[in-house]
Each structure stands twice: as structure tokens, then as C-alpha cells.
Amino acid sequence: MPRLMLRDDPWERLAPLLPGKVTDGGVSAKDNRLFLDVIEVD
């Protein structure tokens, strides 16, 4: 089964909604986009 990667346009809409932004305090995920790429949605 080929892997699908999240395109730039949906990523730009999702990125501000996820924790781990530069403006968030503390330590969080280093790569939210990679995390979303790993999740398989059926």
C-alpha cells in the first residue's frame, strides 16, 4: 500500500490548530506534520 503524505494546503489550515506552535509554552512534539502523516484514516 503506498503511503500518502499530507499536502501543503491542508497542512496550512491544520497547523495553527495543533499544539506545539512556537507560541505555546513548554515542550511538545517536534514535528506535528510527521505525526499526522503517520495516522491512517479510512
Contact map, one row per residue, 1 for C-alpha under 8 A:
111000000000000000000000000000000000000000
111100000000000000000000000000000000000000
111110000000000000000000000000000000000000
011111000000000000000000000000000000100000
001111100000000000000000000000000000100000
000111110110000000000000000000001001100000
000011111110000000000000000000000000000000
000001111111000000000000000000000000000000
000000111111100000000000000000000000000000
000001111111110000000000000000000000000000
000001111111111000000000000000001000000000
000000011111111100000000000000000000000000
000000001111111110000000000000000000000000
000000000111111111000000000000000000000000
000000000011111111000000000000011000000000
000000000001111111101000000000000000000000
000000000000111111100000000000000000000000
000000000000011111111000000000010000000000
000000000000000111111001000110000000000000
000000000000000001111111001111010000000000
000000000000000101111111000000000000000000
000000000000000000011111100000000000000000
000000000000000000011111100000000000000000
000000000000000000111111110000000000000000
000000000000000000000111111000000000000000
000000000000000000000001111100000000000000
000000000000000000010000111110000000000000
000000000000000000110000011111000000000000
000000000000000000110000001111110000000000
000000000000000000010000000111110000000000
000000000000000000000000000011111110000000
000000000000001001010000000011111111000000
000001000010001000000000000000111111100000
000000000000000000000000000000111111110000
000000000000000000000000000000111111111000
000001000000000000000000000000011111111000
000111000000000000000000000000001111111100
000000000000000000000000000000000111111100
000000000000000000000000000000000011111110
000000000000000000000000000000000000111111
000000000000000000000000000000000000001111
000000000000000000000000000000000000000111
